[in-house]
Amino acid sequence: MSTNVVVIGAGVIGLTTALLLQRKGYRVTIVAKYVPGDMNIEYTSPYSGAHWRTMSPNDNPELQRKYYIYQNNDCKWLSETLHIDNDATAYGIFWNIAEQLPSNETGVMIIPALDCFNERNDETANPWWKSVVKDFRFAESHELYPGTVIGHCYQTVTINTPLYMTWLLKLFIKGGGQLKKDALSHVHGALRHCPDAQAIINCTGLQARYLGGVKDLKVFPTRGQVVVVNAPHIKKTLTQMIGDETTYVIPRSNGHVVLGGTRQANNFDGAIDQHTADSIIERTLKLLPELSHGKGKDGLEIVRHSAGLRPTREGGPRVENEITNTPGNKRLLITHCYGHGGFGVQSSWGAAKKAVDLVTHGLGSPESVMIDSIVNGLWSKL
């Protein structure tokens, strides 16, 4: 009989984790306050840009860690160059999705990227990920934005997150997964929907700050505000980083383009600030006048203004096991996987894979497999 587990949270990381658990043979129930199709500032994922642009520094310990993989009863360590880092894992899988399925189904598409920086240092001059992405090269001087000194050109993927989340949920339901909509006050409340669950996977993002049994006060919101415009003629993503200010242009598969951005720590305000919106429009039009066909602000076809809260955590994401007991005093594994801030989408497959490995080992199973074999065939039969 399959082991029952519950995933709390239906953001990108929760949905991806549930899907991988399902593909490993677990019987999975998702319990979530918000589900794909909902829009609420507490529900981060639908507001994400999103595109793959790593924010992992060169000295990230994830890049040096050796993971022990049990396959065919043999214990092997997997080289750090082969899909170890969350971001590297996700890049490869998103690329496969974009190549093998139409973007109007998944929301994922391949697109050229240009990122420019005002500072030349080890991170910008020798990025660890240059061998991970397709067609990496350093930007020519004439390609750099004013005020920047170095840039990266490469092929990336953009993700229309509302559509992508709907696709993930479709796969999960098609595989026999259960979805229960419920606003939990305590982590153990998930057991109401699956009393026999042996593990709960906590993918609650910002709600980990408030969820009983967790209440992680290291989690805090980082507010982001964007302007979404209709500009189907834009076929590239641009990012400019000058000091603490980041300006970006991210096309989506439906012809919309997300313009940003802001990073406002500990700001819970969901209201749109017009001054911020004006600044975003001014900065992005300066980078890419063709957004409005050279007609300035009046030429922009604005779809909406949006503000979302990134689930940031002091010290980085919490991805670990906790052994506790149910209210009936039975052993219960809780695997935490939250606090990924503004990089939840781009690191989702890697973060989910780590969470699944933790569940597998926490429940006492010696068997684990590499992520390529877990996800193989996810889309091939669709």
Buried (B, 14 or more C-beta within 10 A) or exposed (E): EEBBBBBBBBBBBBBBBBBBBBBBEBBBBBBBBBBBEBEEBBBBBBBBBBBBBBEBEEEBEBBEEEBEBBEEEEEEEBEBEEBBBBBBBBBBBBBBBBEEBEBEBBBBBBBBBBBBBBEEEEBBEEBBBEEBBEEBEBBEEEEBBEEBEBBBBBBBBBBBBBBBBBBBBBBBEEEEBBBBEEEBEEBBBBBEBBEEBBBBBBBBBBBBBBBEBBEBEEBBBBBBBBBBBBBEEBEBBBBBBBEEEBBBBBBBBBBBBBBBBBBBEEBEEBEBBEEBBEBBBEBBBEBBEEBBEEEEEEBBBEBEBBBBBBBBBEEBBBBEBBEEEBEEEEEBBBBBBBBBBBBBBBBBBBBBBBBBBBBBBBBEEEEBBBBEEBBEEBBEEE
